[in-house]
Amino acid sequence: MKKLLIAAGGIVLVGGGAIAVIMSTGGDVSGPDLPPVSVAEPPPPVNVTLGPLPSIGADGNLRTIEAAPPVEFEPPPPPPPDDTWEAIPAAARPARLGTVGRVMVNELARLQHRIGACFDEDAQARHGQVAVSRPLVGGRTADQSAATLLILNLEVTPGQIRIVDAPVESQGRDSDGLIACAQGVLRGHVISTPAAQKVERARMIFQLNP
């Protein structure tokens, strides 16, 4: 019991001494003022141009890989002249041509049996030496996985629509003889209709199907 009283008295004395120190310093227990720490600026980035990279050849010796030459692209073709059919945008859907487009849908349905006959091998052979009509500019090369598309050049006058020509827009797996036969059916065909009321020219895409 006596030892506990002595320990408690020591704690009181230590605490009192600490309070006396704090009061004598005005409550400021901070340490001495230290100079500000300066942070060095990072060095600027360095751009290094790498030369040809070395590689190990089949003989185990180092080889140098030369940089590839710059890729050169061909300039785009010039736009077609204003007085050509190719200068007229082709409608991907007949609905874009309004009443003229609706007339063409019905007329092409009536011509389908004649166009379908061109898929016969004998018909293709008969037209094998006939030149296929192609656009002056544009058009796509043969693609075996794509459908054959023709562009119908339409000349509209009051009371009628005339298919002036049907050049190839893209040729799939169909032969030149088949396309020439279909173009012969379409070229020069005239549709009499009151829906044609003004003079204009139009173009529409037509997919060649059997």
PEZIQUI-V962167 format. One line per field, one symbol per residue. ss: DSSP state (a for helix, b for strand, c for the rest). phi: phi as a letter, one per 30 degrees, with the letter a starting at -180 (. if undefined). psi: psi as a letter, one per 40 degrees, with the letter a starting at -180 (. if undefined). A space follows every 10 residues. Layout:
ss = ???
phi = ???
psi = ???
//
This chain:
ss = caaaaaaaaa aaaaaaaaaa aaaacccccc cccccccccc cccccccccc ccbbbbcccc cbbbbccccc cccccccccc ccccaaaccc bccaaaacaa aaaaaaaaaa aaaaaaaaac aaaaaacccc cccbcccccc ccccccccbb bbbbbbbccb bbbbbbbbbb cccccaaaaa aaaaaacccb bbcccccccb bbbbbbbccc
phi = .ddddddddd dddddddddd ddddciiccd dddcdddccd dddddcdcdd deddbcdddi cdbcdddddd dccddddddd ddccdddcdd ddbeedcidd dddddddddd dddddddddd ddddddcdcd dddbddbiic ddbdccddcc cddcccbeja bcddabdddb cddddddddd dddddddidc cdadddbbda bbbbdbddbd
psi = dddddddddd dddddddddd ddddefehei aihiiihhhi iiiiihhhhh ahhiihidee ihihhiiiii hhiiiiiiii ideideehhh hdhddeebdd dddddddddd eddddddeeh ddddddedeh hhhiidiaii ihhdeiihhi hhhhhhihei hhhdigihdi hbeiiddddd ddddddhehh hhhedheihi iiiihhhhi.
//
